[in-house]
Amino acid sequence: MKARHKLSLVTLALLLSGCAGPLTAVPAVPARQLCEQISGNFSNAAQIDTLSPSVSRKPVRDGEWIDQQYGRFVTFSNPTFGSCSVFFEWRSPDRDGSVTRRRVWSFDTADQRVAMRFYSFRDESAFSNRDNWPLALAKLSPAQLVSYPFGCEIFFEQVAPRAWRGRLNDMTCTTTAQRSGKEIGLGAEIEVSPGKLVYREQGRYADGTLAFTVPGTASYIFLKE
């Protein structure tokens, strides 16, 4: 049965490039290793600097686009959310720009695979001041978050000692777009390697046609500062 969840396209979690294939069996330790490897500050400024002039630097309805993002990723432990979790805040175009998203990624082992569940916030006000983040994360409860249904987990395969590739299957993660009321399948690809995070998401309608891609070309390529 496909899980359904009412959600605006604007609040969909971003995601990145990878490819499907058999997942390798992993013990619990890699889930924490992957989680902690994401911790830090990342930017895709270098990617923006090398873009072709034909690619828009801001989201557009038609044509290719990719915007500049700066992300702060904080690893935290909270027994309510798996073995290790990451809170992140993205701003555009840089660390002093406007907040574009705040999310929680929670990592654990499921069926001998590294699984990641993702959450958005019902109220982000507790994270408006960065000095308050440690306390807010320690007290974080499921009631503060919007949980995506089962079927929307991202499963990772370890492709090298410190390299991971994850994929969200748009055949199992299904929601209803708030604006159009249409059924939409969410897909995403994420790659994590030393000092690098690659991310993309997309949505498809029930008939298979593309609903959106974020970003609108290739993937975000974030490098760690």
C-alpha positions as a printed NumPy array, in Angstrom:
array([[  0.   ,   0.   ,   0.   ],
       [  1.327,   3.434,  -0.835],
       [  1.685,   5.83 ,   2.067],
       [  0.055,   9.225,   1.631],
       [  0.921,  12.488,   3.296],
       [ -0.459,  15.983,   2.64 ],
       [  2.375,  18.414,   2.025],
       [  3.15 ,  21.574,   0.061],
       [  5.826,  21.204,  -2.622],
       [  7.604,  24.178,  -1.088],
       [  8.26 ,  22.226,   2.123],
       [  9.585,  19.078,   0.496],
       [ 12.976,  18.021,   1.776],
       [ 15.813,  18.435,  -0.722],
       [ 17.749,  15.421,  -1.858],
       [ 20.741,  14.201,  -4.159],
       [ 22.365,  12.183,  -6.829],
       [ 23.028,   8.508,  -6.647],
       [ 21.897,   5.402,  -8.418],
       [ 19.911,   2.345,  -7.602],
       [ 21.352,  -1.09 ,  -7.085],
       [ 21.778,  -3.793,  -4.468],
       [ 22.431,  -2.424,  -0.995],
       [ 25.281,  -3.852,   1.031],
       [ 24.642,  -5.258,   4.504],
       [ 26.078,  -3.005,   7.226],
       [ 26.247,  -3.106,  11.026],
       [ 24.953,  -0.326,  13.292],
       [ 28.282,   1.537,  13.442],
       [ 28.147,   2.869,   9.825],
       [ 24.841,   4.632,  10.57 ],
       [ 26.62 ,   6.806,  13.142],
       [ 29.674,   7.178,  10.909],
       [ 27.545,   8.473,   8.039],
       [ 25.604,  10.788,  10.355],
       [ 28.73 ,  12.306,  11.915],
       [ 30.446,  12.713,   8.549],
       [ 27.754,  15.194,   7.492],
       [ 28.409,  17.469,  10.486],
       [ 29.87 ,  20.886,   9.629],
       [ 29.368,  23.874,   7.35 ],
       [ 28.878,  23.367,   3.609],
       [ 28.447,  25.65 ,   0.614],
       [ 27.897,  25.2  ,  -3.123],
       [ 29.554,  28.555,  -3.949],
       [ 32.302,  26.832,  -5.967],
       [ 29.656,  25.134,  -8.087],
       [ 27.894,  28.447,  -8.727],
       [ 31.178,  30.038,  -9.833],
       [ 31.594,  27.479, -12.618],
       [ 28.03 ,  27.56 , -13.968],
       [ 27.335,  28.322, -17.58 ],
       [ 25.77 ,  31.791, -18.103],
       [ 22.744,  30.027, -19.578],
       [ 21.856,  28.489, -16.19 ],
       [ 19.749,  30.704, -13.911],
       [ 21.122,  31.425, -10.421],
       [ 17.62 ,  31.437,  -8.985],
       [ 14.611,  29.11 ,  -9.335],
       [ 12.676,  29.549, -12.573],
       [  9.584,  27.813, -13.889],
       [ 11.155,  26.848, -17.222],
       [ 14.77 ,  26.116, -18.009],
       [ 17.788,  25.123, -15.952],
       [ 18.501,  26.72 , -12.578],
       [ 20.522,  26.259,  -9.425],
       [ 20.716,  28.694,  -6.528],
       [ 23.517,  29.269,  -4.028],
       [ 23.006,  27.687,  -0.604],
       [ 24.978,  27.675,   2.641],
       [ 24.272,  24.865,   5.088],
       [ 25.062,  24.346,   8.771],
       [ 24.771,  20.686,   9.789],
       [ 24.789,  19.792,  13.494],
       [ 25.01 ,  16.193,  14.729],
       [ 23.049,  15.458,  17.893],
       [ 21.971,  12.471,  19.966],
       [ 18.373,  12.166,  21.068],
       [ 17.023,   8.693,  21.935],
       [ 13.705,   9.55 ,  20.294],
       [ 15.311,   9.754,  16.849],
       [ 17.404,   6.719,  15.917],
       [ 21.044,   6.172,  16.787],
       [ 22.27 ,   9.518,  15.424],
       [ 20.592,  12.585,  13.948],
       [ 21.514,  15.747,  12.073],
       [ 19.773,  19.111,  12.304],
       [ 20.512,  21.447,   9.418],
       [ 19.75 ,  25.002,   8.449],
       [ 20.202,  26.29 ,   4.899],
       [ 20.513,  29.938,   4.012],
       [ 20.757,  31.625,   0.645],
       [ 23.009,  32.849,  -0.762],
       [ 25.462,  32.649,   2.155],
       [ 25.708,  32.266,   5.959],
       [ 24.017,  35.649,   6.471],
       [ 21.252,  35.133,   3.922],
       [ 17.621,  34.254,   4.438],
       [ 16.719,  30.837,   5.863],
       [ 15.507,  28.535,   3.106],
       [ 14.964,  25.364,   5.135],
       [ 15.461,  23.65 ,   8.462],
       [ 15.222,  19.878,   8.677],
       [ 16.162,  16.844,  10.757],
       [ 17.746,  13.748,   9.236],
       [ 17.728,  10.69 ,  11.509],
       [ 19.991,   7.701,  10.823],
       [ 19.634,   4.124,  12.035],
       [ 20.025,   0.539,  10.916],
       [ 17.021,  -1.163,   9.334],
       [ 17.115,  -4.646,   7.814],
       [ 20.925,  -4.499,   7.946],
       [ 20.953,  -1.289,   5.921],
       [ 21.604,   2.338,   6.857],
       [ 18.238,   4.078,   6.745],
       [ 17.533,   7.792,   7.003],
       [ 14.186,   9.343,   7.901],
       [ 13.642,  13.052,   7.36 ],
       [ 11.449,  15.577,   9.159],
       [ 10.357,  19.176,   8.74 ],
       [  9.258,  21.481,  11.561],
       [  5.79 ,  22.569,  12.595],
       [  7.338,  25.623,  14.271],
       [ 10.956,  26.644,  13.637],
       [ 11.055,  29.517,  16.133],
       [ 13.165,  27.549,  18.653],
       [ 15.982,  27.571,  16.086],
       [ 15.924,  31.24 ,  15.117],
       [ 18.904,  31.9  ,  17.434],
       [ 21.871,  29.609,  16.775],
       [ 23.023,  29.864,  20.41 ],
       [ 19.834,  28.038,  21.43 ],
       [ 20.342,  25.061,  19.114],
       [ 21.987,  22.651,  21.619],
       [ 19.159,  23.032,  24.149],
       [ 16.451,  22.932,  21.481],
       [ 17.884,  19.716,  19.994],
       [ 18.242,  18.039,  23.39 ],
       [ 14.54 ,  18.736,  24.098],
       [ 13.281,  17.972,  20.581],
       [ 10.142,  15.83 ,  20.504],
       [  8.168,  14.194,  17.662],
       [  5.276,  16.601,  18.339],
       [  7.452,  19.454,  17.022],
       [  8.08 ,  17.726,  13.699],
       [  6.217,  16.759,  10.556],
       [  6.979,  13.076,  10.042],
       [  6.927,  11.557,   6.578],
       [  5.19 ,   8.188,   6.227],
       [  6.868,   4.799,   6.104],
       [  7.994,   4.179,   2.567],
       [  9.785,   7.54 ,   2.585],
       [ 13.027,   6.258,   4.117],
       [ 16.276,   6.819,   2.245],
       [ 18.444,   3.701,   2.224],
       [ 22.203,   4.103,   1.837],
       [ 24.794,   1.769,   0.4  ],
       [ 28.446,   2.154,   1.338],
       [ 30.381,   2.41 ,  -1.93 ],
       [ 33.83 ,   3.085,  -0.364],
       [ 35.244,   3.301,   3.194],
       [ 33.886,   6.847,   3.686],
       [ 31.575,   7.182,   0.715],
       [ 27.815,   6.624,   0.703],
       [ 25.021,   6.708,  -1.82 ],
       [ 21.352,   6.984,  -0.86 ],
       [ 18.109,   6.91 ,  -2.782],
       [ 14.48 ,   7.718,  -2.031],
       [ 12.158,   5.615,  -4.164],
       [  9.325,   7.625,  -5.738],
       [  7.339,   4.393,  -6.141],
       [  7.05 ,   3.91 ,  -2.368],
       [  7.087,   7.517,  -1.097],
       [  3.811,   9.038,  -2.214],
       [  2.104,  12.228,  -1.086],
       [ -0.604,  14.626,  -2.226],
       [  0.447,  18.054,  -3.477],
       [ -1.35 ,  20.72 ,  -1.465],
       [ -1.725,  23.177,  -4.331],
       [ -2.84 ,  20.836,  -7.104],
       [ -4.352,  18.038,  -5.011],
       [ -2.604,  15.537,  -7.283],
       [ -0.83 ,  12.409,  -6.136],
       [  2.914,  12.786,  -6.38 ],
       [  5.797,  10.396,  -5.79 ],
       [  8.899,  11.824,  -4.127],
       [ 12.323,  10.736,  -5.255],
       [ 15.742,  11.835,  -4.067],
       [ 19.416,  10.999,  -4.406],
       [ 22.16 ,  11.811,  -1.897],
       [ 25.908,  11.208,  -2.059],
       [ 28.219,  11.679,   0.913],
       [ 32.008,  11.506,   0.666],
       [ 34.868,  13.189,   2.569],
       [ 34.251,  16.946,   2.465],
       [ 31.409,  16.667,  -0.032],
       [ 27.63 ,  16.369,  -0.064],
       [ 25.632,  16.014,  -3.292],
       [ 21.875,  16.453,  -3.173],
       [ 18.816,  16.396,  -5.432],
       [ 15.08 ,  15.734,  -5.198],
       [ 12.295,  15.336,  -7.694],
       [  8.598,  14.593,  -7.859],
       [  6.522,  12.678, -10.392],
       [  2.781,  12.565, -10.924],
       [  0.934,   9.253, -10.975],
       [  1.124,   9.152, -14.791],
       [  4.944,   9.343, -14.634],
       [  5.333,  12.937, -15.801],
       [  7.841,  15.112, -13.95 ],
       [  6.307,  17.521, -11.414],
       [  9.474,  19.266, -10.214],
       [ 13.21 ,  18.925,  -9.672],
       [ 15.283,  20.725,  -7.017],
       [ 17.594,  22.115,  -8.168],
       [ 16.468,  22.547, -11.755],
       [ 19.684,  21.132, -13.207],
       [ 22.119,  18.42 , -12.144],
       [ 22.458,  18.359,  -8.308],
       [ 23.617,  20.629,  -5.512],
       [ 27.313,  20.01 ,  -4.923],
       [ 28.212,  21.144,  -1.408],
       [ 31.821,  21.344,  -0.244],
       [ 32.762,  21.418,   3.42 ],
       [ 34.498,  24.529,   4.729]])
